[in-house]
C-alpha cells in the first residue's frame, strides 16, 4: 500500500510533480510493481477533495485506491486492508521515487515466520528506501489499541514501540551502512536531487530499471549533487508529530 496525498506542507502536491514525463506517484507505482513477490499495489489516500487528481491518475493506471481519514492514517490503512485481508501489508510512501523493488523482495525472502513487523529499524539504508512490512493481525491490533496521535498518523509506530507485544525484525543493508544518503522528497532540494538522478539514468543512460546500488555509484561520482539536501534531518515529519502528540479517541471496532 502506497500512502499518497496532495496536502504536504513543505512541498505541496509533491507526489504529482513530474520528472521525465511522469509524476512521482507514477514512478513509485511502476517501481513497486517490479517486485516478483507482492500480490497487488494499492494506493491509499484521504477523503479530502484535493486528492482527486491522485484517484484519477490511479484510475488511468489501473491501480486500486483506498480512501479514508486525512489525519488517522492507521485507520485509512486498516479499513483498506480489511477489505483484502492479506497476510502482510507493506507500507510505502509516494515520496520515495528511488524505491528499489529488489530490496523489497530481499526483505520478504528474509521475513521470519511469526514476525509481526519488519522494517529498517537500524536505519542502515538511505532515507527514501523505506520498507515497512506488518502482518494484518498486528495492523488490526495497532488500529484497536493505538491512542497517541503520532501512532495514528505514522501507521507502524505503535508496533515498533511495543516490542513486548509484537515480534520485530530488523532489515539491515546487505552492503553496509549508507544511511547518510537522503533520497526521499519532502523539500525542494530533495526534488532537485531526485530530478538529477532520474535525468541521468532515464534521459542519459536510457535505463529505467536503475537500482539503489546504481544511485550510490552515481552520487559517489557526483558529491555536489549528494550534498544538495544534506542540511535536512531524517524523519523530520515523525519528530514533529511526536512533539505535537496528544491522546486521541480510538475508532469503534463495530
C-alpha positions as CSV (number, residue, x, y, z in Angstrom):
1,X,0.0,0.0,0.0
2,X,1.5,3.3,-1.1
3,X,0.5,6.3,1.0
4,X,-0.2,9.4,-1.1
5,X,-1.7,12.8,-0.6
6,X,-1.5,16.3,-2.0
7,X,-1.6,18.3,1.2
8,X,2.1,18.2,2.1
9,X,3.1,21.5,3.9
10,X,6.8,21.5,2.9
11,X,6.3,20.7,-0.8
12,X,2.6,20.9,-1.8
13,X,1.4,18.5,-4.4
14,X,4.8,16.8,-4.4
15,X,3.5,13.4,-5.5
16,X,2.1,14.9,-8.6
17,X,5.2,16.8,-9.6
18,X,6.7,15.4,-12.8
19,X,10.1,14.1,-13.6
20,X,10.9,12.7,-17.1
21,X,7.3,13.0,-18.1
22,X,5.7,11.1,-15.2
23,X,4.6,12.1,-11.7
24,X,6.5,10.9,-8.7
25,X,3.5,8.8,-7.8
26,X,3.5,7.0,-11.1
27,X,7.3,6.4,-10.9
28,X,6.8,5.0,-7.4
29,X,3.9,2.7,-8.5
30,X,5.9,1.4,-11.5
31,X,9.0,0.7,-9.4
32,X,7.0,-1.2,-6.8
33,X,5.3,-3.2,-9.5
34,X,8.7,-4.6,-10.4
35,X,8.5,-6.8,-7.3
36,X,8.3,-10.5,-8.1
37,X,6.6,-11.4,-4.9
38,X,3.8,-8.9,-4.0
39,X,0.2,-9.7,-5.0
40,X,-1.1,-6.2,-5.7
41,X,-0.2,-2.5,-5.4
42,X,-2.9,-0.3,-3.8
43,X,-2.7,3.5,-3.3
44,X,-4.2,4.8,0.0
45,X,-5.2,8.5,0.1
46,X,-7.6,10.6,2.1
47,X,-11.2,11.9,1.5
48,X,-10.0,15.5,1.0
49,X,-11.1,16.7,-2.4
50,X,-7.6,18.0,-3.3
51,X,-6.6,14.3,-3.6
52,X,-9.0,13.7,-6.5
53,X,-6.1,14.0,-9.0
54,X,-4.5,11.1,-7.2
55,X,-7.6,9.0,-7.6
56,X,-7.8,10.0,-11.3
57,X,-4.2,9.1,-12.0
58,X,-4.6,5.7,-10.3
59,X,-7.7,5.0,-12.3
60,X,-5.8,5.7,-15.5
61,X,-3.0,3.4,-14.4
62,X,-5.4,0.6,-13.4
63,X,-4.4,0.8,-9.7
64,X,-6.9,0.3,-6.9
65,X,-7.3,3.1,-4.4
66,X,-8.3,3.1,-0.7
67,X,-9.8,6.3,0.6
68,X,-10.0,7.3,4.3
69,X,-9.2,9.7,7.1
70,X,-6.8,12.5,6.4
71,X,-5.2,12.5,9.9
72,X,-5.8,8.9,11.1
73,X,-3.6,7.2,8.5
74,X,-3.7,4.0,10.6
75,X,-7.4,3.8,10.2
76,X,-7.0,4.6,6.4
77,X,-4.7,1.6,6.1
78,X,-6.7,-0.7,8.2
79,X,-10.0,0.0,6.5
80,X,-8.4,-0.7,3.1
81,X,-6.6,-3.8,4.2
82,X,-9.7,-5.1,5.9
83,X,-11.3,-5.5,2.5
84,X,-8.4,-7.6,1.2
85,X,-7.4,-9.3,4.4
86,X,-3.8,-10.0,3.2
87,X,-1.3,-11.9,5.3
88,X,1.0,-8.9,5.3
89,X,0.7,-5.3,4.4
90,X,3.7,-3.4,3.1
91,X,3.6,0.3,3.9
92,X,5.3,2.5,1.4
93,X,5.1,6.3,0.8
94,X,4.7,8.0,-2.6
95,X,7.5,10.5,-1.9
96,X,10.2,7.8,-2.3
97,X,10.6,7.5,-6.1
98,X,14.0,5.9,-5.8
99,X,12.4,2.8,-4.3
100,X,14.0,-0.5,-5.2
101,X,11.7,-3.5,-5.7
102,X,14.7,-5.8,-5.5
103,X,15.2,-4.7,-1.9
104,X,11.6,-5.3,-1.1
105,X,11.8,-8.9,-2.5
106,X,15.0,-9.4,-0.4
107,X,13.2,-8.3,2.7
108,X,10.3,-10.6,2.0
109,X,12.7,-13.5,1.5
110,X,14.3,-12.8,4.9
111,X,10.9,-12.4,6.7
112,X,10.8,-14.9,9.6
113,X,7.8,-17.0,10.5
114,X,5.9,-15.2,13.2
115,X,7.3,-11.8,12.6
116,X,4.7,-9.1,13.3
117,X,6.7,-6.2,11.9
118,X,9.8,-5.9,9.7
119,X,11.5,-2.7,8.9
120,X,14.7,-0.8,8.6
121,X,15.0,-0.3,12.3
122,X,18.7,0.3,12.4
123,X,18.3,2.9,9.5
124,X,21.3,1.5,7.6
125,X,19.6,2.3,4.3
126,X,19.2,5.7,2.6
127,X,16.2,7.7,3.7
128,X,13.8,7.1,0.9
129,X,14.2,3.4,0.5
130,X,11.8,2.8,3.4
131,X,10.1,-0.6,3.6
132,X,7.7,-1.5,6.4
133,X,6.1,-4.9,6.5
134,X,3.4,-5.5,9.0
135,X,1.1,-8.5,9.5
136,X,-2.6,-7.9,9.1
137,X,-3.1,-9.1,12.7
138,X,-0.5,-6.6,14.0
139,X,-2.1,-3.9,11.9
140,X,-5.5,-4.7,13.3
141,X,-4.2,-4.8,16.9
142,X,-2.5,-1.4,16.4
143,X,-5.7,0.0,15.0
144,X,-7.7,-1.2,18.1
145,X,-5.1,0.0,20.7
146,X,-3.0,3.0,19.5
147,X,-4.3,6.1,21.2
148,X,-1.5,8.6,20.5
149,X,-1.9,11.0,17.6
150,X,1.5,10.2,16.2
151,X,0.8,6.5,16.3
152,X,-2.4,7.1,14.2
153,X,-0.6,9.3,11.7
154,X,2.5,7.1,11.4
155,X,1.0,3.7,10.8
156,X,3.6,1.3,12.3
157,X,4.8,3.4,15.3
158,X,2.6,1.5,17.8
159,X,4.0,-1.8,16.7
160,X,7.6,-0.5,16.7
161,X,7.3,1.0,20.2
162,X,5.8,-2.2,21.8
163,X,8.4,-4.9,21.3
164,X,6.9,-6.6,24.4
165,X,3.7,-7.2,22.3
166,X,5.0,-7.6,18.8
167,X,7.8,-9.7,17.3
168,X,10.0,-7.2,15.4
169,X,12.6,-7.9,12.8
170,X,15.3,-5.5,11.5
171,X,16.1,-5.4,7.8
172,X,19.8,-4.5,7.5
173,X,21.6,-3.2,4.5
174,X,23.5,-6.0,2.8
175,X,26.2,-3.7,1.5
176,X,26.9,-1.8,4.8
177,X,25.7,1.5,6.1
178,X,24.6,4.3,3.7
179,X,22.0,5.9,6.0
180,X,23.6,9.3,5.4
181,X,22.0,9.4,1.9
182,X,18.7,11.2,1.6
183,X,16.5,10.2,-1.4
184,X,13.1,11.0,-0.1
185,X,11.2,14.0,-1.4
186,X,10.0,16.4,1.3
187,X,11.8,19.6,0.4
188,X,12.5,21.5,-2.9
189,X,16.2,20.4,-2.5
190,X,15.1,16.8,-2.3
191,X,13.2,17.1,-5.5
192,X,16.2,18.6,-7.2
193,X,18.4,15.7,-6.1
194,X,15.9,13.1,-7.3
195,X,15.4,15.0,-10.6
196,X,19.2,14.8,-11.2
197,X,19.1,11.0,-10.6
198,X,16.2,10.4,-12.9
199,X,17.6,12.7,-15.7
200,X,20.9,10.8,-15.5
201,X,19.5,7.3,-15.6
202,X,16.5,7.8,-17.9
203,X,17.5,10.6,-20.2
204,X,21.3,10.0,-20.4
205,X,21.6,6.3,-19.7
206,X,18.2,5.2,-21.1
207,X,17.8,2.9,-18.0
208,X,14.5,3.0,-16.2
209,X,15.4,0.0,-14.0
210,X,18.3,1.5,-12.0
211,X,18.9,0.1,-8.6
212,X,19.9,1.6,-5.3
213,X,23.5,0.5,-5.9
214,X,23.4,2.4,-9.2
215,X,22.3,5.5,-7.4
216,X,25.0,5.2,-4.8
217,X,27.7,4.9,-7.5
218,X,26.2,7.9,-9.3
219,X,26.2,10.1,-6.2
220,X,29.7,9.0,-5.2
221,X,30.8,10.3,-8.5
222,X,28.8,13.5,-8.1
223,X,29.2,14.6,-4.4
224,X,27.9,18.0,-5.2
225,X,24.5,16.5,-6.1
226,X,24.5,14.3,-3.0
227,X,25.1,17.5,-0.9
228,X,22.0,19.3,-2.3
229,X,19.8,18.2,0.6
230,X,22.3,17.3,3.2
231,X,21.1,20.0,5.6
232,X,17.9,18.1,6.4
233,X,17.4,15.6,9.2
234,X,16.0,12.2,8.8
235,X,12.3,11.6,9.9
236,X,11.6,15.3,10.5
237,X,7.9,14.6,9.9
238,X,7.8,11.9,12.6
239,X,9.7,14.1,15.0
240,X,7.2,16.9,14.5
241,X,4.3,14.6,15.1
242,X,5.8,13.3,18.3
243,X,6.4,16.9,19.6
244,X,2.7,17.7,18.9
245,X,1.5,14.4,20.2
246,X,-1.9,14.1,22.0
247,X,-4.2,11.4,23.2
248,X,-6.9,10.7,20.8
249,X,-10.1,8.5,20.7
250,X,-9.8,5.1,19.2
251,X,-12.3,4.3,16.4
252,X,-15.1,1.9,17.2
253,X,-14.4,-1.7,16.2
254,X,-18.0,-2.2,15.3
